Amino acid sequence: RWGVKLETAHRAQDDAKACGELLLKMADKIDCFTLDQLLTKQKILEWQNAHSMALLKQQTSFRVNR
């Protein structure tokens, strides 16, 4: 899909190389150009997801219990 070649899957060096190539191809789409930026964005997205799930559980629980 992204045009990244993976010669030998599940071999550490090949997997790392493919991951790096994919990140370079996706950099402009995810607005991250360094590892620190990517890790920060990941933490933010994890928090947002957890927050959304908590709200959904609250809303669902409110409807079920009332």
C-alpha positions, 0 to 999 in steps of 0.5 A: 500500500505504501510501497515499502519493501519488506524482504524478510518479515519478523527479522529485526533489521528488516522490520526496523528498516521497513518501519523507518521507510514507512515513517518517512513516507507518512511524516507529512501526513502525521505531522511528525518529523522526529522520534520525539514528535512521534512519541509525543503525538502517540501519548496525546492520541492515547490520552484522547482515546482513553478520555473518549472511552471514559466519556462513552462508558459514562454515557452508556452507564448513565442510560443503562442505570436510569 
